[in-house]
Amino acid sequence: LLYINNNMSLANKVVVVLGASGYVGQGAVFQFLAAGATVVATSRNLEKLTSLRTALAGSKVENLIDVVGDFHTESHATQTRDKVHAALKVFI
């Protein structure tokens, strides 16, 4: 489903993964972290994001930014976008 060339470096790049706590999202987060990216992982569920962080232990977790949010409605999407921006300001 997601293939990142082993020669591809995503160092100094930021990737936002929507639905990061789901099966596909978790795989994407793992692959992007392995390629050196900073990953903003969004999910509606804080417990699942916490489980994701635990499952990724040792996989450059320091490059993982958790954001609890929802994209179901425009207002929720705006709130989540603002949380992502705020998280990135702290990171940078």
DSSP file (Angstrom, degrees, kcal/mol; ACC not computed):
  #  RESIDUE AA STRUCTURE BP1 BP2  ACC     N-H-->O    O-->H-N    N-H-->O    O-->H-N    TCO  KAPPA ALPHA  PHI   PSI    X-CA   Y-CA   Z-CA
    1    1 A L              0   0    0      0, 0.0     2,-0.5     0, 0.0    23,-0.0   0.000 360.0 360.0 360.0 -44.4    0.0    0.0    0.0
    2    2 A L        +     0   0    0      2,-0.0     2,-0.5    22,-0.0    29,-0.0  -0.982 360.0 179.5-127.9 122.5    2.8    2.4    0.9
    3    3 A Y        -     0   0    0     -2,-0.5     2,-0.5     2,-0.0    28,-0.0  -0.982   6.5-174.9-126.3 126.3    6.2    2.1   -0.5
    4    4 A I        -     0   0    0     -2,-0.5    -2,-0.0     4,-0.0     0, 0.0  -0.982  32.7-117.9-119.1 122.0    9.1    4.4    0.2
    5    5 A N    >   -     0   0    0     -2,-0.5     3,-2.1     1,-0.2    -2,-0.0  -0.301  19.3-128.1 -56.2 134.5   12.3    3.8   -1.7
    6    6 A N  T 3  S+     0   0    0      1,-0.3    -1,-0.2     3,-0.0    -2,-0.0   0.747 110.3  54.7 -59.1 -23.6   15.1    2.9    0.7
    7    7 A N  T 3  S+     0   0    0      2,-0.1     2,-0.5     0, 0.0    -1,-0.3   0.549  86.3 101.9 -85.9  -7.6   17.2    5.6   -1.0
    8    8 A M    <   -     0   0    0     -3,-2.1     2,-0.5     2,-0.0    -4,-0.0  -0.653  56.8-162.1 -82.8 125.1   14.6    8.2   -0.3
    9    9 A S        -     0   0    0     -2,-0.5    27,-0.2     1,-0.1    26,-0.1  -0.913  17.4-177.7-107.1 131.1   15.3   10.5    2.6
   10   10 A L    >   +     0   0    0     25,-3.1     3,-1.8    -2,-0.5    28,-0.3   0.094  33.3 145.6-109.4  20.3   12.6   12.5    4.2
   11   11 A A  T 3  S+     0   0    0     24,-0.4    26,-0.2     1,-0.3     3,-0.1  -0.323  71.9  16.4 -57.7 139.5   14.9   14.2    6.6
   12   12 A N  T 3  S+     0   0    0     24,-0.5     2,-0.3     1,-0.3    -1,-0.3   0.667 105.2 114.9  67.1  19.1   13.8   17.8    7.3
   13   13 A K    <   -     0   0    0     -3,-1.8    25,-2.7    23,-0.3     2,-0.5  -0.888  56.9-143.6-115.5 150.1   10.4   17.1    5.8
   14   14 A V  E     -a   38   0A   0     -2,-0.3     2,-0.4    23,-0.2    25,-0.2  -0.959  13.9-170.4-115.8 130.8    7.1   17.1    7.7
   15   15 A V  E     -a   39   0A   0     23,-2.7    25,-3.1    -2,-0.5     2,-0.6  -0.970  10.3-152.1-119.8 133.0    4.3   14.6    6.8
   16   16 A V  E     -a   40   0A   0     -2,-0.4     2,-0.6    23,-0.2    25,-0.2  -0.927  10.1-164.2-105.1 124.0    0.8   14.8    8.2
   17   17 A V  E >   -a   41   0A   0     23,-2.8    25,-2.7    -2,-0.6     3,-0.7  -0.933   5.9-153.8-111.3 114.4   -1.0   11.5    8.5
   18   18 A L  T 3  S+     0   0    0     -2,-0.6    25,-0.1     1,-0.2    52,-0.0  -0.671  83.1  17.6 -83.2 139.4   -4.8   11.7    8.9
   19   19 A G  T >  S+     0   0    0     23,-0.4     3,-1.6    -2,-0.3     6,-0.5   0.889  78.0 164.4  68.4  38.3   -6.2    8.7   10.7
   20   20 A A  T <   +     0   0    0     22,-2.8     9,-0.2    -3,-0.7    23,-0.2   0.681  65.0  60.0 -66.6 -19.2   -2.8    7.7   12.0
   21   21 A S  T 3  S+     0   0    0     21,-0.4    -1,-0.3     4,-0.1    22,-0.1   0.551  88.6  91.5 -89.0  -5.3   -4.2    5.3   14.7
   22   22 A G  S <> S-     0   0    0     -3,-1.6     4,-2.9     1,-0.1     5,-0.2  -0.290  95.3 -96.9 -80.5 172.6   -5.9    3.1   12.1
   23   23 A Y  H  > S+     0   0    0      1,-0.2     4,-1.5     2,-0.2     5,-0.1   0.928 124.0  37.5 -57.7 -51.2   -4.3    0.1   10.5
   24   24 A V  H  > S+     0   0    0      1,-0.2     4,-2.2     2,-0.2    -1,-0.2   0.906 116.1  53.8 -68.9 -42.3   -3.2    1.8    7.3
   25   25 A G  H  > S+     0   0    0     -6,-0.5     4,-2.7     1,-0.2    -2,-0.2   0.891 105.6  53.2 -60.4 -41.1   -2.3    5.0    9.1
   26   26 A Q  H  X S+     0   0    0     -4,-2.9     4,-2.4     1,-0.2    -1,-0.2   0.910 108.9  49.5 -61.6 -42.0    0.0    3.2   11.6
   27   27 A G  H  X S+     0   0    0     -4,-1.5     4,-2.3    -5,-0.2    -1,-0.2   0.898 111.0  49.8 -63.3 -40.0    1.9    1.6    8.7
   28   28 A A  H  X S+     0   0    0     -4,-2.2     4,-2.7     2,-0.2     5,-0.2   0.926 110.0  50.4 -64.3 -44.7    2.2    5.0    7.0
   29   29 A V  H  X S+     0   0    0     -4,-2.7     4,-2.6     1,-0.2     5,-0.2   0.936 111.3  48.9 -58.8 -47.0    3.5    6.6   10.3
   30   30 A F  H  X S+     0   0    0     -4,-2.4     4,-2.4     1,-0.2    -1,-0.2   0.926 113.1  46.5 -59.1 -47.0    6.1    3.8   10.7
   31   31 A Q  H  X S+     0   0    0     -4,-2.3     4,-1.5     2,-0.2    -1,-0.2   0.910 113.3  47.8 -64.6 -43.8    7.3    4.1    7.1
   32   32 A F  H  <>S+     0   0    0     -4,-2.7     5,-2.4     2,-0.2     4,-0.2   0.899 112.6  48.9 -66.6 -39.9    7.6    7.9    7.2
   33   33 A L  H ><5S+     0   0    0     -4,-2.6     3,-1.7    -5,-0.2    -2,-0.2   0.924 109.4  52.8 -62.4 -43.3    9.5    7.8   10.5
   34   34 A A  H 3<5S+     0   0    0     -4,-2.4    -1,-0.2     1,-0.3    -2,-0.2   0.811 106.1  54.4 -62.1 -29.4   11.8    5.2    9.1
   35   35 A A  T 3<5S-     0   0    0     -4,-1.5   -25,-3.1    -5,-0.2   -24,-0.4   0.446 124.9-103.8 -85.0  -0.1   12.5    7.4    6.1
   36   36 A G  T < 5S+     0   0    0     -3,-1.7   -24,-0.5     1,-0.3   -23,-0.3   0.517  71.6 142.0  96.8   5.5   13.5   10.3    8.5
   37   37 A A      < -     0   0    0     -5,-2.4     2,-0.5   -26,-0.2    -1,-0.3  -0.369  55.6-120.0 -77.6 157.1   10.4   12.5    8.4
   38   38 A T  E     -a   14   0A   0    -25,-2.7   -23,-2.7   -28,-0.3     2,-0.5  -0.880  37.7-152.2 -87.1 127.9    8.8   14.4   11.2
   39   39 A V  E     -ab  15  64A   0     24,-2.8    26,-3.2    -2,-0.5     2,-0.8  -0.914  16.9-158.6-115.0 124.3    5.3   12.9   11.3
   40   40 A V  E     -ab  16  65A   0    -25,-3.1   -23,-2.8    -2,-0.5     2,-0.6  -0.897  20.3-160.9 -94.9 110.6    2.2   14.7   12.6
   41   41 A A  E     -ab  17  66A   0     24,-2.9    26,-2.6    -2,-0.8     2,-0.4  -0.844   6.6-167.7-100.3 116.4   -0.1   11.9   13.5
   42   42 A T  E     + b   0  67A   0    -25,-2.7   -22,-2.8    -2,-0.6   -23,-0.4  -0.834  16.7 151.4-107.4 143.9   -3.8   12.9   13.7
   43   43 A S  E     - b   0  68A   0     24,-1.7    26,-2.4    -2,-0.4     3,-0.0  -0.973  47.8-129.0-159.3 155.9   -6.6   10.8   15.2
   44   44 A R  S    S+     0   0    0     -2,-0.3     2,-0.6    24,-0.2    24,-0.1   0.605  94.6  70.8 -79.3 -12.1   -9.9   11.3   16.9
   45   45 A N     >  -     0   0    0      1,-0.2     4,-1.8    24,-0.1     5,-0.1  -0.910  58.0-169.0-120.0 111.7   -8.8    9.0   19.7
   46   46 A L  H  > S+     0   0    0     -2,-0.6     4,-2.4     1,-0.2     5,-0.2   0.883  90.8  55.7 -62.9 -40.4   -6.1    9.9   22.2
   47   47 A E  H  > S+     0   0    0      1,-0.2     4,-2.3     2,-0.2    -1,-0.2   0.895 107.9  48.4 -61.7 -39.9   -5.9    6.4   23.6
   48   48 A K  H  > S+     0   0    0      2,-0.2     4,-2.3     1,-0.2    -1,-0.2   0.871 110.2  51.4 -69.4 -35.5   -5.2    5.0   20.1
   49   49 A L  H  X S+     0   0    0     -4,-1.8     4,-2.4     2,-0.2    -2,-0.2   0.901 109.7  50.3 -65.8 -38.8   -2.5    7.6   19.5
   50   50 A T  H  X S+     0   0    0     -4,-2.4     4,-2.1     2,-0.2    -2,-0.2   0.913 110.6  49.2 -63.7 -42.4   -0.9    6.7   22.9
   51   51 A S  H  X S+     0   0    0     -4,-2.3     4,-2.6     2,-0.2    -2,-0.2   0.886 109.2  53.2 -62.9 -38.7   -1.0    3.0   21.8
   52   52 A L  H  X S+     0   0    0     -4,-2.3     4,-1.7     2,-0.2    -2,-0.2   0.934 107.9  49.7 -61.4 -46.4    0.6    4.0   18.5
   53   53 A R  H  < S+     0   0    0     -4,-2.4    -1,-0.2     1,-0.2    -2,-0.2   0.904 112.3  48.3 -60.0 -41.5    3.4    5.8   20.2
   54   54 A T  H >< S+     0   0    0     -4,-2.1     3,-1.4     1,-0.2    -1,-0.2   0.913 110.3  50.9 -64.8 -43.0    4.0    2.8   22.5
   55   55 A A  H 3< S+     0   0    0     -4,-2.6    -1,-0.2     1,-0.3    -2,-0.2   0.785 109.1  52.3 -65.4 -27.3    4.0    0.4   19.5
   56   56 A L  T >< S+     0   0    0     -4,-1.7     3,-2.8    -5,-0.2    -1,-0.3   0.344  76.6 148.4 -91.4   6.6    6.6    2.6   17.7
   57   57 A A  T <  S+     0   0    0     -3,-1.4    -3,-0.1     1,-0.3    -4,-0.0  -0.129  72.3  16.9 -47.5 128.5    9.0    2.6   20.6
   58   58 A G  T 3  S+     0   0    0      1,-0.1     2,-0.4     0, 0.0    -1,-0.3   0.421  96.7 107.4  88.0  -1.1   12.5    2.9   19.2
   59   59 A S  S <  S-     0   0    0     -3,-2.8     4,-0.1     1,-0.0    -2,-0.1  -0.379 109.5 -76.1-107.5  53.9   11.4    4.0   15.8
   60   60 A K    >   +     0   0    0     -2,-0.4     3,-2.4     1,-0.1    -3,-0.1   0.901  69.9 168.2  57.6  43.0   12.4    7.7   16.0
   61   61 A V  G >   +     0   0    0      1,-0.3     3,-2.0    -5,-0.2    -1,-0.1   0.738  66.6  74.0 -60.5 -22.9    9.5    8.5   18.3
   62   62 A E  G 3  S+     0   0    0      1,-0.3    -1,-0.3     3,-0.0    -2,-0.1   0.707  92.7  55.6 -64.4 -16.8   11.1   11.8   19.0
   63   63 A N  G <  S+     0   0    0     -3,-2.4   -24,-2.8    -4,-0.1     2,-0.5   0.210  88.7  99.8 -97.4  14.4   10.0   12.8   15.4
   64   64 A L  E <   -b   39   0A   0     -3,-2.0     2,-0.5   -26,-0.2   -24,-0.2  -0.894  51.1-170.1-106.9 126.4    6.3   12.0   16.1
   65   65 A I  E     -b   40   0A   0    -26,-3.2   -24,-2.9    -2,-0.5     2,-0.4  -0.969  13.3-148.3-115.1 119.8    3.9   14.8   17.0
   66   66 A D  E     +b   41   0A   0     -2,-0.5     2,-0.4   -26,-0.2   -24,-0.2  -0.723  17.1 178.9 -90.0 134.1    0.4   13.6   18.2
   67   67 A V  E     -b   42   0A   0    -26,-2.6   -24,-1.7    -2,-0.4     2,-0.6  -0.963  17.7-150.4-135.5 118.6   -2.6   15.7   17.4
   68   68 A V  E     +b   43   0A   0     -2,-0.4     2,-0.3   -26,-0.2   -24,-0.2  -0.776  46.1 120.1 -86.1 124.3   -6.1   14.7   18.5
   69   69 A G        -     0   0    0    -26,-2.4     2,-0.3    -2,-0.6     8,-0.1  -0.983  48.0-127.5-172.4 175.7   -8.6   16.0   16.0
   70   70 A D        -     0   0    0      6,-0.4    10,-0.4    -2,-0.3     9,-0.1  -0.979   6.4-164.9-140.7 146.0  -11.4   15.3   13.6
   71   71 A F        +     0   0    0     -2,-0.3     6,-0.1     1,-0.1    -1,-0.0   0.087  60.5 111.4-116.2  20.5  -12.0   16.2    9.9
   72   72 A H  S    S+     0   0    0      2,-0.0     2,-0.3     4,-0.0    -1,-0.1   0.867  84.5  20.1 -65.4 -39.0  -15.7   15.2   10.0
   73   73 A T  S  > S-     0   0    0     -3,-0.1     4,-2.7     1,-0.1     5,-0.2  -0.841  84.3-108.8-126.8 165.6  -16.9   18.8    9.6
   74   74 A E  H  > S+     0   0    0     -2,-0.3     4,-2.4     1,-0.2     5,-0.2   0.899 118.8  51.0 -61.4 -40.6  -15.4   22.0    8.4
   75   75 A S  H  > S+     0   0    0      2,-0.2     4,-2.1     1,-0.2    -1,-0.2   0.903 111.9  46.9 -66.2 -39.6  -15.3   23.5   11.9
   76   76 A H  H  > S+     0   0    0      2,-0.2     4,-2.5     1,-0.2    -6,-0.4   0.906 111.4  51.9 -65.8 -40.7  -13.6   20.3   13.3
   77   77 A A  H  X S+     0   0    0     -4,-2.7     4,-2.7     1,-0.2    -2,-0.2   0.898 109.3  50.1 -62.0 -40.7  -11.1   20.4   10.4
   78   78 A T  H  X S+     0   0    0     -4,-2.4     4,-2.3     2,-0.2    -1,-0.2   0.916 110.8  49.1 -63.8 -43.6  -10.3   24.0   11.1
   79   79 A Q  H  X S+     0   0    0     -4,-2.1     4,-1.9     2,-0.2    -2,-0.2   0.910 113.1  47.2 -62.5 -42.1   -9.7   23.2   14.8
   80   80 A T  H  X S+     0   0    0     -4,-2.5     4,-2.5   -10,-0.4    -2,-0.2   0.909 109.7  53.1 -67.4 -41.5   -7.4   20.3   13.9
   81   81 A R  H  X S+     0   0    0     -4,-2.7     4,-2.6     1,-0.2    -1,-0.2   0.921 109.0  50.0 -57.5 -43.7   -5.5   22.4   11.3
   82   82 A D  H  X S+     0   0    0     -4,-2.3     4,-2.4     1,-0.2    -1,-0.2   0.877 109.3  51.2 -64.3 -37.4   -4.9   25.0   14.0
   83   83 A K  H  X S+     0   0    0     -4,-1.9     4,-2.5     2,-0.2    -1,-0.2   0.898 109.9  50.1 -65.3 -39.8   -3.6   22.2   16.4
   84   84 A V  H  X S+     0   0    0     -4,-2.5     4,-2.3     2,-0.2    -2,-0.2   0.940 111.4  48.2 -63.6 -46.5   -1.3   21.0   13.7
   85   85 A H  H  X S+     0   0    0     -4,-2.6     4,-2.0     1,-0.2    -2,-0.2   0.917 112.4  49.0 -59.8 -43.7    0.1   24.5   13.1
   86   86 A A  H  X S+     0   0    0     -4,-2.4     4,-1.7     1,-0.2    -1,-0.2   0.903 110.8  50.3 -63.3 -41.8    0.5   25.0   16.9
   87   87 A A  H  X S+     0   0    0     -4,-2.5     4,-1.9     1,-0.2    -1,-0.2   0.889 110.3  50.0 -64.0 -39.4    2.3   21.7   17.2
   88   88 A L  H  X S+     0   0    0     -4,-2.3     4,-2.8     2,-0.2    -1,-0.2   0.852 106.0  55.7 -69.8 -33.9    4.7   22.5   14.4
   89   89 A K  H  < S+     0   0    0     -4,-2.0    -1,-0.2     1,-0.2    -2,-0.2   0.900 109.9  46.6 -63.9 -39.3    5.5   25.9   15.8
   90   90 A V  H  < S+     0   0    0     -4,-1.7    -2,-0.2     1,-0.2    -1,-0.2   0.890 114.0  48.7 -66.8 -39.6    6.6   24.2   19.1
   91   91 A F  H  <        0   0    0     -4,-1.9    -2,-0.2     1,-0.2    -1,-0.2   0.898 360.0 360.0 -68.1 -42.0    8.6   21.7   17.1
   92   92 A I     <        0   0    0     -4,-2.8    -1,-0.2    -5,-0.1    -2,-0.2   0.471 360.0 360.0 -80.6 360.0   10.4   24.2   14.9
